[in-house]
Amino acid sequence: MIGLSWYRGQLVASDALALSLSDRGALLGEGAFETLAVRAGQVQDLDAHLSRLVACAGLQGIVLEMDAPDVAAACAAVIDANRLEQSRAGLRLTVTGGAGT
Protein backbone atom coordinates (compact mmCIF):
# COMPACT_ATOMS: atom_id res chain seq x y z
CA MET A 1 0.00 0.00 0.00
CA ILE A 2 1.20 3.49 -0.75
CA GLY A 3 2.13 5.45 2.37
CA LEU A 4 1.16 8.90 1.06
CA SER A 5 -1.82 9.90 -1.06
CA TRP A 6 -2.92 13.16 -2.68
CA TYR A 7 -6.13 14.52 -1.16
CA ARG A 8 -7.59 17.98 -1.75
CA GLY A 9 -4.32 19.58 -2.77
CA GLN A 10 -1.85 17.98 -0.38
CA LEU A 11 0.00 14.80 0.46
CA VAL A 12 -1.69 12.92 3.31
CA ALA A 13 -0.85 9.66 5.09
CA SER A 14 -3.00 7.05 3.35
CA ASP A 15 -4.11 5.44 6.59
CA ALA A 16 -5.40 8.85 7.80
CA LEU A 17 -7.86 9.17 4.90
CA ALA A 18 -11.51 8.36 5.44
CA LEU A 19 -14.67 9.03 3.47
CA SER A 20 -17.59 10.48 5.35
CA LEU A 21 -20.71 8.35 5.22
CA SER A 22 -22.43 11.41 3.78
CA ASP A 23 -20.04 11.31 0.79
CA ARG A 24 -22.11 10.26 -2.21
CA GLY A 25 -19.31 7.94 -3.29
CA ALA A 26 -19.50 5.97 -0.02
CA LEU A 27 -23.27 6.24 0.35
CA LEU A 28 -24.46 5.67 -3.21
CA GLY A 29 -21.41 4.56 -5.18
CA GLU A 30 -21.45 7.86 -7.09
CA GLY A 31 -18.00 8.38 -8.49
CA ALA A 32 -15.40 7.25 -10.97
CA PHE A 33 -11.87 5.92 -10.89
CA GLU A 34 -8.98 5.08 -13.18
CA THR A 35 -6.01 2.86 -12.38
CA LEU A 36 -2.81 4.05 -14.04
CA ALA A 37 0.39 2.15 -14.68
CA VAL A 38 3.58 3.75 -13.41
CA ARG A 39 6.79 2.69 -15.13
CA ALA A 40 10.19 4.14 -14.23
CA GLY A 41 8.47 6.94 -12.32
CA GLN A 42 6.20 7.96 -15.21
CA VAL A 43 2.43 7.57 -15.45
CA GLN A 44 1.51 5.79 -18.67
CA ASP A 45 -1.21 7.25 -20.94
CA LEU A 46 -2.31 9.92 -18.46
CA ASP A 47 -4.26 11.92 -21.06
CA ALA A 48 -6.35 8.90 -22.07
CA HIS A 49 -7.07 8.03 -18.43
CA LEU A 50 -8.09 11.60 -17.64
CA SER A 51 -10.39 11.75 -20.66
CA ARG A 52 -12.19 8.62 -19.48
CA LEU A 53 -12.34 9.85 -15.88
CA VAL A 54 -13.79 13.24 -16.89
CA ALA A 55 -16.33 11.58 -19.21
CA CYS A 56 -17.48 9.04 -16.62
CA ALA A 57 -17.67 11.61 -13.84
CA GLY A 58 -19.52 14.00 -16.15
CA LEU A 59 -22.22 11.42 -16.80
CA GLN A 60 -22.92 11.56 -13.07
CA GLY A 61 -22.81 15.36 -12.88
CA ILE A 62 -19.40 15.39 -11.17
CA VAL A 63 -16.98 18.10 -12.25
CA LEU A 64 -13.30 17.51 -11.52
CA GLU A 65 -11.77 20.25 -9.38
CA MET A 66 -8.30 19.81 -10.94
CA ASP A 67 -7.17 20.28 -14.52
CA ALA A 68 -4.80 17.95 -16.38
CA PRO A 69 -1.55 19.75 -15.40
CA ASP A 70 -2.61 19.72 -11.73
CA VAL A 71 -3.42 16.00 -11.87
CA ALA A 72 -0.05 15.31 -13.52
CA ALA A 73 1.70 17.31 -10.78
CA ALA A 74 -0.23 15.45 -8.06
CA CYS A 75 0.70 12.09 -9.62
CA ALA A 76 4.35 13.15 -9.74
CA ALA A 77 4.22 14.22 -6.09
CA VAL A 78 2.76 10.85 -5.02
CA ILE A 79 5.34 8.95 -7.09
CA ASP A 80 8.16 11.02 -5.58
CA ALA A 81 6.87 10.91 -1.98
CA ASN A 82 6.49 7.12 -2.13
CA ARG A 83 9.84 6.65 -3.91
CA LEU A 84 8.32 4.88 -6.89
CA GLU A 85 10.75 6.33 -9.44
CA GLN A 86 12.37 2.95 -10.12
CA SER A 87 9.28 0.82 -9.57
CA ARG A 88 6.50 -0.70 -11.56
CA ALA A 89 3.40 0.42 -9.73
CA GLY A 90 -0.27 1.22 -10.05
CA LEU A 91 -1.74 4.58 -9.19
CA ARG A 92 -5.47 5.03 -8.69
CA LEU A 93 -7.35 8.27 -9.36
CA THR A 94 -10.72 8.41 -7.61
CA VAL A 95 -13.39 11.11 -7.64
CA THR A 96 -16.72 11.01 -5.83
CA GLY A 97 -19.83 13.10 -5.77
CA GLY A 98 -18.81 14.52 -2.40
CA ALA A 99 -21.09 15.17 0.56
CA GLY A 100 -24.69 15.80 -0.33
CA THR A 101 -28.30 15.01 0.29
Stockholm file with secondary structure:
# STOCKHOLM 1.0

chainA/1-101         MIGLSWYRGQLVASDALALSLSDRGALLGEGAFETLAVRAGQVQDLDAHLSRLVACAGLQGIVLEMDAPDVAAACAAVIDANRLEQSRAGLRLTVTGGAGT
#=GR chainA/1-101 SS CCSEEEETTEEEEGGGCCCCTTBHHHHHCCEEEEEEEEETTEESSHHHHHHHHHHHHHHTTCCCSSCHHHHHHHHHHHHHHTTCTTSEEEEEEEEECCBCC
#=GC SS_cons         CCSEEEETTEEEEGGGCCCCTTBHHHHHCCEEEEEEEEETTEESSHHHHHHHHHHHHHHTTCCCSSCHHHHHHHHHHHHHHTTCTTSEEEEEEEEECCBCC
//
